[in-house]
Amino acid sequence: MDREESQGPGGPEPSERAERLRRYLSELEQRVDPRSLELLMRLLRELSVSPAVRGGTYELGMGPEERKLFTPALQAELLVLFGLLTSHDERVVVDLGDSPHAKGMKVLVPRERADDPDFLRRHKQRVAAEAAEREADRREVEAIARASGMEP
């Protein structure tokens, strides 16, 4: 079953979604420099096969030059594109604020939940829990590497 078939009633028709994405990409080509657009397309392909598709978090792989290009504005554009690609309802970009694991993090949320403080608080907590788990995993792998005589 493809993504379009699994949406159920109420979601845009496949051709409507494709047309929205096409229009947005066309607009981006006019206002984003080619290197940034190339980075957006690479990251969108990477995200489209990541755990983020199922609502998880995912750390993008970028080199130093790409990080310089990945401004907050470009981050928001990536989220918009990701939402157009994966969501059947309208999503908006929300900044999660300054919590330790969400500092500067932007997320896509349903438009009707963007101003819901309880929803956003739970989202921040989930992000923090996932970040803490990744950090614990990293420390464990480093400890195993050290115990095995390898440099972490």
Long-range contacts (C-beta under 8 A, 24 or more apart in sequence): 3-86, 7-88, 8-88, 10-88, 10-89, 11-88, 11-89, 12-88, 17-84, 17-88, 20-84, 21-81, 21-84, 21-85, 24-80, 24-81, 24-84, 25-81, 28-77, 28-81, 32-74, 32-77, 35-69, 36-69, 36-74, 39-66, 39-69, 39-70, 39-74, 40-74, 40-77, 40-78, 40-81, 43-70, 43-78, 44-78, 44-81, 44-82, 44-85, 47-78, 47-82, 48-82, 48-85, 48-86, 52-82, 53-86, 56-130, 57-127, 57-130, 57-131, 59-134, 72-104, 72-106, 75-106, 76-106, 79-106, 79-107, 79-108, 80-108, 82-108, 83-108, 94-120, 96-120, 96-123, 96-124, 96-127, 97-124, 99-124, 99-127, 99-128, 100-128, 101-127, 101-128, 101-130, 101-131, 101-132, 102-127, 102-128
